[in-house]
Amino acid sequence: MRISVCIFARNEERLLPVCVNALPAAGLGAKDRIHILVNGCSDNTAEVANALASAKAEILVHELPVGDKANAWNEYVHRIADTDADAHIFLDGDIKPSIGAISALAKALADNPEHYAAGALPVTGRSRRKWAKTLLVHNYISGNLYAMSKGAVRRFRELQLHLPFGAKGEDGLISYLLLTDLKGGEDDSYTGRIVATANATFEFESLGLNLRDLALYRRRLRRYSERHFQKQILYRLLKKGGIATMPENIKDIYTPNAIAALKPRWDPVNLWFDLATLGRLRNGSQEKVET
């Protein structure tokens, strides 16, 4: 089986080598291809990625000027992806796949042609059990580590189906599209399109109590707030009109009427971030949020 790997790397100069060096033990073969999509970095991620590529011929580095994961995903699926690969592995540059994870994901796809995607489960993080249960119960994938079949990539290309530029939470959107058999609409009963793979796991560094991680946590909550409101509007459009209503840019969904219907969550963690997000939306300001 031929495997192609897509690593999304934005400001991951420290953890990217850990991710790449874990791939052989996870099941990547010597002839399999690794694509590192460096997008919108302000650190030395590009230099680190190119150094890794100079040491391993199977690594190709693609430098994208804009820091946007949805855009990077589109670049890989519609332009970069190896058409002869049997399975495509997607992972973030700050995670470490477990031993045998890639082999398990590829096998899950090969065992049943109905499966378009196979998802891995987290083994670190304070909410890992709740997170894993959500993935298992709802047939979702986590954007940290998952696989898509050759057939799934081919169908995305045939349909010219792109994720909106600037979209947050691309894994939720991909899950929804797969569960509707890439049609959109109300019928998300195609649960056979996604399989959760219990013996494919990943780990990541949890945030600590320091200034750097507190700043990261703040940006994460801000991003989650945008994702919360984005899902309400975007999924309403897709459920009503199918994939024909998929916008090219996520900004296009924020019409005055759509924004007027949005309400903040009243829990103490999300309230202030939701209020700030709604303020930016109502003022017509789409500030750049780090992903």
N, C-alpha and C positions, 0 to 999 in steps of 0.2 A: 504494500500500500504506500502510495506517495503522499507525503504530508507537506503542506505549506503553512508557515507560521507568520502571523501578523502581530507585531508588538507595537502598542501605542505608547509613545514615550514623550512626555512633556515635563521638563525640569526634573529628570530622574538620573542625573549624573552619578549619584551614589549607589542607587539600587539596581540600575539597569544591568551591570555586570553580574549581579547575583541572579537576576532573572534569566539571562542568557546562559549562564554557566549551569543552571539547573535543568536545561532542556534535554540534554542527552539522557540523564537519569530518569527523566519523565517519559522517555520513549521516543525521542526524536532520532532519526537515523542519520548516518553520515552524509547521505545524498539528498536529504530533505532540505528545503530552502527556508531561510529565515529572513523576513522583511521587517526592518525597524522603521516605523513611521515617526520621525522626529517632527513634532508640530508645535510651532510658536514658542520655542524655548528661550529663556533669558539666562540660563546657566550654561554649563559645558556639556550638556547631553549630546549634542551633535559630535563634538570631539571624541567623547567616550564611545559613541556608537561607531564612528569611523575607525577608531582604534580596534574595536572588537572585529569589525569587518576586515581590517588588514591582516588579522591573525587567522580568520576563518573564511575561506572562499565561499562558503554557503550563505554568508550573511550579506544582504544588500540593504543599504541605507537610503531612505527617501526623505529628504528635508522639505517640509511644508512650511510656508511662512506664517500661516495662521494657526493659533492654538485652539483647535476645535475638533473634538473627537468624532462628532458626527461627520464632519467633512473628511477627516482622515479615513473613517470607515468607508465612505463613498469612494475615496481614491483607491483603496485596496480592492474592494469588491468589483468596481466597474472598470478599473484600469490596470491595477498591479497584479491581481490574483493570478496564480499559475493555473491555466485552464486544464492542465493534465493532472492536477493534484486531486486525490480522492477525498481528502479531508482538509479543511482549513481551520487552523487553531487561532483563536483571537485571545489575546491577553494583555493586561496592563503591565507596563515596565516596572512597576513597583511591587509586583507579587512574585512569589516563588511557587511554581507548580510542584506538587508532591511527586514522589517516585512512582513512575508508572502512570501518571495522570493522563498524559497525551495518548499513550497506548490505549488506555481505558476509554477515552472519549472517541478515538478513531474506531475502536471495536464496536462501541455502542451504535455508531452510525452504520458500520458495515453489516451488523447483525440484522438490521431491519431497514430496508430501503425507504419505508414510510417516514423514518426520522429525518428531519431536515436539520435539527440541531441537537447537540448533547451538552448538558451543562455540568459544571463542577460545583462542589460545595465548599464552603469556608470551614477551616479548622482553627482559626484564630479570631480574636475580636470578642468583646464582651457580649455582643448580641448574636454570636455565631449560631446558636441553637435555634433561636427564633428566625433568623435569616434563612438558615437551611430548611426549616420547616416550611416557610413561605415558598421557597423555590420548589420544594417537593409537592406541596399541596396544590399550588396553582400552575404547575408546569411552566415556570419561568426560567430564564437563564440569567446568570449574573455576568455583567460585563467584565468582571475580573478575569474569568477564564471560561471559555466555552468553545465548541467546535461547530462548524457548519459543513454540510455535505457538498460535494461537487454539484449535485442537482439543485440545491438551494441557491448557491451562487449563480448558477446558470439561469435560474428563474428570475432572480433579482435583475440580472442583466437583460433578459428577454423582455421583462416588463418595464425596463428603464426606471426601476423603483429606487429612488434615492431617499435618504434621511434628510430632513430639513437642516439647512445650515444653521448652526447655533442651537440646535436642539439639545436639551439636557436629558439625561437618563435614557441614553440610546438603547440600553439593554431592555428596558421595559417596552419601548416602541417596537424593537425587533421581536420580542416575545409576542406582543399583540399581533403583529403582522403574520408571524408563523402560525399562531393559533387560529387565525382567520384564513389560513391557506393562501396568504399573500393577496387577499382580496379586500381587506378591511370589512366594514359593515358590523352588524350586530352579532353574527354567528362566529363565536370564538371557541367552538366545540372541537376543533381539530387537534385534540390533545396528543395524538400520536405523532405530531410533527416535532415535538420536543420531548426528550427523555433526560431525566436527572440521573447522573452517574455517580452512585455513592462511593465508588472506589477511585474517583477522580476528585482530588481536593487541592486546595491552594492555601497559602498562608501569607500574611502581610504584617508589617509593623503596626502595632496599635499606637495611638497617640498618647503622649505622656503629658505630665504637668510641667511644661516649660513654655517659654514665650513663643518659640517657633511653632510648636504644635498647637498652642492656643490660637495663633493666627490662622493656621491651617483649618482648625475646627470652625472658626468664625467664617472663613470663606466657604467651607463645606456646607454650613447651615444656610448661608446665603444662596448657594447653588441649589440646595434642596428646596428652598422656598420657591425659586423660579421654576423648578421642575414641577412642584406641586400645582402651581397655577397653569403651567403649560399643558400638563396632562388633562386638566379639566376642559380646556378649550379644544386642543388638538384631537383628543379622542372623541369628543362630541362631533367634530367635523367628519372624522374618518368613519364613525359608526353610522352617520347619516348618509354620507355620500361615497364611501369606499375610498380606495387608494387614488381615485381621480382627484380627490380634494387635498391630497398631500401638498403642502406648500413647499416652495423651493427654499425659503428663508423663514425661520420660526417667527421673526418679527411680523410677518404678514398676518398672523392669527390674532394679533392684539388690536382688534378693532374697538372703537369706543363702546359699542354695545356688549362685546365679549368681556371687556374689562369691568364694565359697570356691574356685571353679575357676580364678580369674584368677591369672596369674603375671607378675612383672615381666620386662621385657627387660633383658638383662645387658650391653648396650653402655654405655660410660661416659657418653654424652650423656643417655640416657633413664632409666637405672637409678634415680637418686635421685628423679626426678619420678614415676616409676611407683610407687616405694615410698611416697612421700608420698600419691599418689592412692589407693593401696590402703589406706593407713592411714585416710584420711578415709572411704572407703567402708565399711570394717569397723567403724568407730566410728559409723556411721550419720550422718555429717556430710556434707551436700552443700553445700559452700561455694560461693558465687557466684564464677564465673570469668569474667573479661572476655573478650569476643569481638572 
